[in-house]
């Protein structure tokens, strides 16, 4: 009999991010979705070379960290916009206009997941499928509806 722990272990072993995370980041680069952030990093590097003879300074490290934070926030905005498109697909059911073999809802969920995996691939730490499995185990021990009414 397969236990829940076995299922969570399988998620960690064969999970979505293990298959698609790197390929989504590569695809996003090919499609130009990281050009702006790359250009900003190049500007900071160029300014450091000019001002400090190529020596990395605390201010340049902070500038790079700020660029990454702003890019992350922009990515979250894109995720939210995909969720807005999903809401519209719920309000107006039917096939997706660009991918008619799938419903609009499924297509917009796929776009949202692609954006989330792209963002995840830029964040340090364990692969997202491992984190999901760990969170599912934690949530397993929580109260019904996590102790809330709705």
C-alpha positions in Angstrom: 0.0 0.0 0.0 1.3 3.4 -0.9 1.4 5.8 2.0 1.1 9.5 1.9 4.8 9.7 2.8 5.6 7.5 -0.2 3.6 9.9 -2.4 5.5 12.9 -1.0 8.8 11.1 -1.6 7.7 10.4 -5.2 7.0 14.1 -5.7 10.5 14.9 -4.5 12.0 12.2 -6.8 10.1 12.8 -10.0 8.7 16.3 -9.4 7.7 18.9 -11.9 10.6 21.3 -11.2 13.2 18.5 -11.8 11.9 18.2 -15.3 10.9 21.7 -16.2 12.6 24.3 -13.9 15.9 24.7 -15.9 14.2 24.3 -19.2 11.8 27.1 -18.4 14.6 29.4 -17.3 16.4 28.6 -20.6 13.2 29.2 -22.6 12.6 32.5 -20.7 16.1 33.7 -21.6 15.7 32.7 -25.3 12.4 34.6 -25.4 14.0 37.7 -23.9 12.2 37.7 -20.5 15.5 38.2 -18.6 17.1 40.8 -20.9 16.1 43.8 -18.8 17.6 42.4 -15.6 20.7 41.2 -17.4 21.2 44.7 -18.8 20.8 46.3 -15.4 23.4 44.0 -13.9 25.8 44.9 -16.8 25.3 48.6 -16.1 26.2 48.1 -12.4 29.2 46.1 -13.4 30.3 48.8 -15.9 29.9 51.5 -13.3 32.0 49.5 -10.8 34.8 49.0 -13.4 34.8 52.7 -14.1 34.6 54.0 -10.6 36.6 51.3 -8.7 38.9 49.7 -11.2 36.8 46.6 -11.3 36.8 46.1 -7.5 33.4 44.9 -6.2 32.2 47.2 -3.4 29.4 46.9 -0.9 27.4 49.5 -2.9 27.7 47.3 -6.0 26.5 44.2 -4.1 23.6 46.2 -2.8 22.8 47.4 -6.3 22.8 43.9 -7.6 20.6 42.7 -4.7 18.1 45.6 -5.4 18.0 44.7 -9.1 17.1 41.1 -8.2 14.4 42.2 -5.7 12.8 44.5 -8.3 12.9 41.8 -10.9 11.3 39.4 -8.4 8.5 41.9 -7.8 8.0 42.4 -11.5 7.8 38.6 -11.9 5.1 38.4 -9.1 3.2 41.1 -11.0 3.3 38.9 -14.1 2.1 35.9 -12.1 -0.8 38.0 -10.8 -1.7 39.1 -14.3 -1.8 35.4 -15.4 -4.2 34.7 -12.5 -6.3 37.6 -13.7 -6.5 36.0 -17.1 -7.5 32.8 -15.4 -10.4 34.6 -13.6 -11.5 35.9 -17.0 -11.4 32.3 -18.4 -13.6 31.2 -15.5 -16.1 34.0 -16.3 -16.0 33.2 -20.0 -15.6 29.4 -20.3 -14.5 27.8 -23.5 -11.3 26.8 -25.5 -8.2 29.0 -25.2 -7.9 31.4 -28.1 -4.2 30.6 -28.7 -4.3 26.9 -27.7 -7.8 25.7 -28.6 -7.2 22.1 -27.7 -7.3 23.2 -24.1 -9.7 25.2 -22.1 -8.9 28.8 -21.3 -8.8 27.9 -17.6 -6.2 25.2 -18.1 -4.1 27.4 -20.5 -4.1 30.3 -18.0 -3.1 27.9 -15.1 -0.3 26.6 -17.3 0.9 30.2 -18.0 0.8 30.9 -14.2 2.8 27.7 -13.4 5.3 28.6 -16.1 5.8 32.0 -14.6 6.0 30.6 -11.0 8.6 28.0 -12.1 10.6 30.7 -13.9 10.6 32.8 -10.7 11.5 29.7 -8.6 14.5 28.9 -10.8 15.9 32.3 -9.9 15.5 31.9 -6.1 18.2 30.0 -4.1 17.2 27.0 -2.1 15.7 23.5 -2.6 13.8 22.7 -5.8 10.2 23.8 -5.4 8.8 20.3 -5.7 10.8 19.4 -2.6 9.4 22.4 -0.8 5.9 21.5 -1.9 6.3 18.0 -0.5 7.6 19.3 2.8 4.8 21.8 3.1 2.2 19.1 2.3 3.6 17.1 5.2 3.4 20.0 7.5 -0.1 20.8 6.4 -1.1 17.1 6.9 -0.8 17.8 10.7 -2.9 21.0 10.6 -6.5 21.2 11.7 -9.4 21.0 9.2 -9.3 24.2 7.1 -6.3 25.0 9.2 -8.6 26.0 12.1 -10.5 28.6 10.1 -14.2 28.8 9.1 -13.6 29.2 5.4 
